[in-house]
């Protein structure tokens, strides 16, 4: 699941580096990216309900009404990881890009 996030971030970071984005442009772009991923998460999470208890085992599960699927793991865990991963990756690359742009 993080492969898609990595590909998206790399593509996005390459475009910022190619145009020599300033620190302010990096900050603004990271904010836009994080807003986009939060919106995507909100949209996807709207279909999930739970946790419910399995009648036989008592284990918790979550149900997606849109796809009529159920999973044992909380779907919010997936999105929390996505958001954290993307934010860290983007901020780290910004720090490297800004450092590389400073005169020696």
ABEGO torsion letter per residue (X at the ends): XAAAAAAAAAAAAAAAAAAGBBAAAAAAAAAAAAAAAAAAAAAAAAABBOBBBBAAAGBBBBBBAAAGBBBABBAAAAAAAAAAAAAAAAAAAAAAAAAAABBX
